[in-house]
């Protein structure tokens, strides 16, 4: 729709509206607006610098965090000298396996090593008192006090 | 003063103060008049015009992508005016002084005053379409861009507003007779 599409009565009202004297901005508004613009222009680069340094700080903190996590992961990955593997590679295990091979000619080296490991594990077992089957708790304690036999498993 | 609208936009985007001064000289009066039409208060209109310029400084990096600076400016004005209406207490806007030019006097002064009063009684959507088209000098395509509606919707809203204004003026005349 264009203004010319308005009926004559509305068109005359429109002309009256357009012809009325419109409020003019006060003379002080221009310097006021430009002073606000100047102030904002002066404040914004500072904010931008702060924003940049803030983002650099964030990036540095994120990089430090990533490095820390990587370092932890690498140290965990490198720490593979578990007691079992150390024992498995130990000289005593090799000697025991060789001895088992001498004693049991048909055994394979892998089985000999496994038996050596089992023997080594068994040698480290602690003696644990175990009450006989069917003995109640108090009686079991009494048996232990009386020097009943120790059973290892 | 920038030679072309593109120069003006480039100056604004670069944060050159003289570009903002040129923008005020080109659009300041129309922005103020439209703000008065939307808000009905000179003081609030001054605040809103200042808010528009401060907002332009803050978002100046985006100005290079603006295709129609006039529509962009008046859209910013409308946004600021709505924000101002939200800030103002209802009692303030009801009793706000009508934005009449101080020098307006003569035989048509009473009619003009009544026109302003009746304009103020229109719903906000109708008041702003009249303010944008009559006071801001925007075409219906530009009004549509500002209001984010189709040009047909903008034009029909304007026509409906004019009909309401005419009815209001008739009632006012009946009341005074």
Interface residues (C-beta under 8 A of the other chain):
Chain A: X1 X2 X5 X6 X9 X10 X13 X14 X16 X17 X18 X20 X21 X22 X23 X24 X25 X26 X29 X30 X32 X33 X34 X36 X37 X38 X40 X41 X44
Chain B: X15 X17 X20 X21 X24 X25 X28 X29 X32 X33 X36 X42 X45 X46 X49 X50 X53 X54 X56 X57 X58 X99 X100 X101 X103 X104 X111 X112 X115 X116 X130 X134 X135 X140 X152 X155 X156 X158 X159 X162 X163 X165 X166 X169
